[in-house]
Amino acid sequence: MPDNDVVHTVYVEMKNKHNTMNSSAAGKTYIKMQSQILDDDDCACFLVEAIAKKSQNIKWTTTVDGKSVEHRRIRRVSLDQFYALVTGQEDALYQMCMVLPKTIEEVVNSVEDTASIPHDSVVEELKRIAEKMNESDENLAMAMAIYLLGFNTYNGFSDKASLVVGVNDEATLKRLYEYAKRLGYTQ
């Protein structure tokens, strides 16, 4: 916890993306967390966002009954920061993502029927980004290109994003993100 605050229990509300709650749902979730802290003063409550706008572990400020509210132990936390807190390893999410392509490849190879990827310029763009990764494992490089869509500011990923895509190449990330949205991979 920030400020060297120590708690022994953490309650988590997990959301896929930063924009999946309307203000009413956010208020209800906050009130539920506030109630938990009143019941247990040795806890913290996290709203963990798998795909947050950026890497963060901040006090969650929201509006309840028209009033802005916040509490130091009610926090909005990105997935990379959550993994870091849980494991004690700052780049734990990054490390997990690095082994996923190999695991996925093993699972896919164990299935007889494999799906083919249609020709698409976005797939070519992902391959172009993947080539810049200097990664010998093609599947890992391709996965990294995809990970950068949602995790480009997260621990472990931000350095790769600036090297591969470039700080001034936001248009590429936006174009890839829009493509992923059309395919239903993001909301």
N, C-alpha and C positions, 0 to 999 in steps of 0.2 A: 504494500500500500504506500502511496505517497506520504511524505512527511514522517517516514519511519513509523507509521501507525501499524499496529499488529492486530490482526483478528484471527480467530481460529475456525471460522465458518464463512464461506462465501456462497451466496445464493445467486443463481444466474438465470436471466431471461435471455434466450438466444434468438436472434433475428437473422435472417439471411442477408438483408441489405438495409442500409441506413434509412431508406425511405419507405419501409413496409408498415409503418404505424401512422395512423392519422392522429390528430391532437387529442381526441377523446380516448383512444386506446393508450396513447402515451401517458395521459393523466391517470388512467386507471392502473397502469403498470407501476407508475411512480408511487401512487398511494399504497399499492400492495407492498412495494419495497419499503416504504416508510413505516408501514405497520410492522413488517418483519424486524426492522431495526428497533422499534419500540419494544417488541417482544423479546429481543435478544441483542443486548448491547455489545456482544462480542462477535459481531458479524458485519459483513459488507454485502451490498447488493450490486450486481453488475448487469447492465444491459449490454450484452456482447453482440456486436455486429460482424458477421462473417465478412461482408464486403462493406466496410466503412468508407467514407470519403477519403480518409487518410488514417495512418497509424496514430492511435490515440489511447490515452487513459486519462480521462478528464471527469470533473464533477459533471453530473448530468443535470442540466438546467432545463426545466420544462414549465408549462403553465398548467395550474390546477385551479379551477373555478376563477379564471381570469387573473390569477396571481402567479408571478414568477417564483418558482421554488427550486431549491438545491440543498444538498447535504453532502458533506465530505466523504461519506461512506456509500453514497449512491452514485455510481459511476457509469459512464459510457466508455466501452472498451472495444478496440478493434481486435480481431481474432489473433493477430500476431502478438499483441500485448498480453492478451489472455493466456496464450500458450506460454509466453515468457514467464508470467506470474505462476502458472501451474507447475511448470517444469523447472524453473530456475535457469533456463537456458534462453538467452535473449533472441536467438534466431531459430527457436524450436519449430515454428510453423514452416519456415523456409526449409529446414532439414527434413521435415516430414514430406514436404512437397517434392523434394529431390529424389525420394525413394518411390514415390507414387508411379511415375512412368514405367519403371521396371516391373513393379507389381501388376500394373494394368496390362502391360505387354504379356506377362506370364498368364494372366487370366484370359486375355483375348486369344492367345496362342493355344490355350487348352480347349477352346470352343472351335468346332469344325467349320461352322458357317461364320465368315467374317464379313462385315459390311464394307462396301467400297466407298471411297470418298469422291464425290463428284468434282469435276474441274471447277474451280472457282478462284477468282483473282485474290480473294482474301486469304485463301489457303496459301497461295503463292507469296503473299505479303508476310504471313506468319513464317513461312519457310525462309524468307529473306531475313527476317529478324532472327530466326533460330540460327542461321548461318553465322551471324555476328557474335554468337555466344561463345565461340571457341570451345564448344562442347563436343566430345567425340561420340557421345550417345545421341543419335538423331532424335529418338523419342523424348529424351530429357530436354533437349534443346527446343523441340516443338512445344512441349509442356510449359517450359519457361516462357515462351512467347505468349502462350495463353494465360499463364499466371499473371503476367504483367498487366493484363487487362484490368484485373481487380485489385491486385496487390502491389502496384508500382510504388507506393509510399511505405510499404511495410518493411519491418526489419529483415535484412537479408536480400530483399528484392529491390530496394530503392537504388542501391549501387549498380545492379545489373541494368535497371531501367535507364539510368542516365548514360551508361556506357553503350547500350545496345540501341535504344530508341533515340536517345539524345534529348536533352532538356527542351529544345525548341521543336520537337517533333510530336507535339500534343495531337496534331491532326491525325497522325497514324493511329495513336491509341484510340481516339474518338471514332475513327472509321472502323477499326477492329471491334470496338465495343458495340457499335451500332449493328454490325454484322452478327455478333454473338446474340444481341437482343432479338434480331429477326429469327435466329435459329431457336430461340427460347431458352438460351443458356443463362440469361440475366433477366432481371425484371425492371 
